[in-house]
Amino acid sequence: MLQKIRWFVILSGLLVVVVVAFQNQEPVDLNLLFFRGEYPLTLLLLATSAISFVVGSLMTALRIRSRAKTAELKAKAARSDKSRLPSSTGHETNSAESSPSATSPMDNTTSELANQEAT
């Protein structure tokens, strides 16, 4: 359903750009860096819209890639934290100590430091 809404919005926006562009066909002067001349407003509006779409798509792709990389790094850090946790020493523990929600990695690190200081 969300995909259909997205396509509707994209096609509606494209239709508006095309209608506005083709209703403005008079030539206009363009002085932009090295480009100087008289161009139809239709061409300029369509070119500007196309460039804006490409830049927006690239920025969105970069943001998605950055978020995926961040999530991957967080997952990797979580896996390495789990591998550094002390393994069971053969002592029996009650169910509250063995449940993951009862202790946090910070508690385990604190208890490791306390054990090292005691020895």
C-alpha positions, 0 to 999 in steps of 0.5 A: 500500500505504501508503495502505491502511495509513493508511486502516486506522489512521484507521478503526480509531482512529475505531471505537475512539473511537465504541465508547468514547464510546457505552459512556460515556453517563452525564451529566457536569458541564462547567465550561469558561470560559463553558460550564456544564452537564450534558452526556452523556459521549458528546457530550463525547468525540466533540466532543473527538475531532473538535476534536483531529482538526481541530487536528491536520489544520490543524497538519499542513497548515501544516507541509506548506505551510512545508516546500514554501515552504522547498523553493521558496526553496531552489530559487530560491536555487540557480537564482539562484546558478547564474545568477551563476556566470561564463560561459565566457570562451572558454578551454579547460578540462579535463573535471575543471574543467567537471564540476559535481562538481569545483567547488562554487559556493563555489570559484567565488566564491573564484576570482571574488574572487581575480580581482577583487583581481588586477585 
